[in-house]
């Protein structure tokens, strides 16, 4: 059976760009382990004669038609809407910490 140690939980947190405290790592280790064990259990179900389905409600997405309005916006005008600094004609975003 799968069991996550604190290092694995911290790695998952880093991949998700989360800063986890020691208390959170202790809390999430058994919760994430339980989820993985459930997924492992699902692999035991025989699905040989089950047709794939993406949804079961029969509902369809309804999309509106895109309408061009002829209003041109310049790249400079779009850049000026950013609250972040503009450097070399690009929006400068803060680095991800991990």
N, C-alpha and C positions, 0 to 999 in steps of 0.2 A: 504494500500500500504506500501511497505517496504521503510524505510528511515534510513540511517546509521548516527549515531551521531559520533563525533570525537573519543570517546572511542572505538567504534566498528572499526573504520578505523585504529586506532593505534593497536588494537588487531590483525587485519588482517595483518598489516605490520609486527608485531612481529612474527606471524606464518610464514610469508614469509622471515623472517630474514632481514627485511628492517628497516633502521633507518629513520623515516619520520620527517621532520621539521614541525613546526606549519603551515607554508604556504602550504606544500604538503598535510597535513591532510585536510586543508580547500579546496584545489583543488580537492582532490580525493573523498571526501565525496559525492558530488553531482554526480560525474562520476560513482562511484561504485553503488550508489543508482539507477541511470539510467539503468545500466546493470541489476541489480536485478529486476527492474520493467519490463524490456523487457523480461526477463526469465519468470516472472510471467505472462506476456501477452501471451507468447508461450504456457503456460499450458491450455489456452482456446481453442486451436486448436483441432478439432476432428481428432484423428488418429486411430479410431477404425478399419478401413479396409485398413490400410496402412501396407505393409509388412516391417519388419525391414531390413535395409541394412547397410553394413559397409562402402561401397564406391560405386560410380555410374559410374566410368570410364571403368570398365572391365579390368583394368590393373592388372597384378600380380607381386609380388615381385620376383626378380631373385636373387638367392643366389648361391654363388660359393661353390664348394666342399671344405671342410676343409682338408688340407693336412698336415700330421705330417712330420716334417723334421728330426726327430731324434736328434735334438740339445737339450740337457738337460741344463736347467738353474737352478742354485741352489737358494734356498730362500735367502741366504745371498747376492748373486750377485744382485738379484732383489731389496732387501732392500737398497743396496748401490746406486741405481739409484735415490733415493728420495732426494729432496733438503731439506726436513724436517728432524729434528733430529730423531735418532733411539734410543728408550729406551726399554729395556727388549725385544728385538727382535720384536718390533712393531714401526710403524711410528707414531710419536707424532704429532697430528694436533692441531691447535689453537682452543680454545673454541669458540662456537657461542655466540655472545653477543645479549642481548635483553633486 
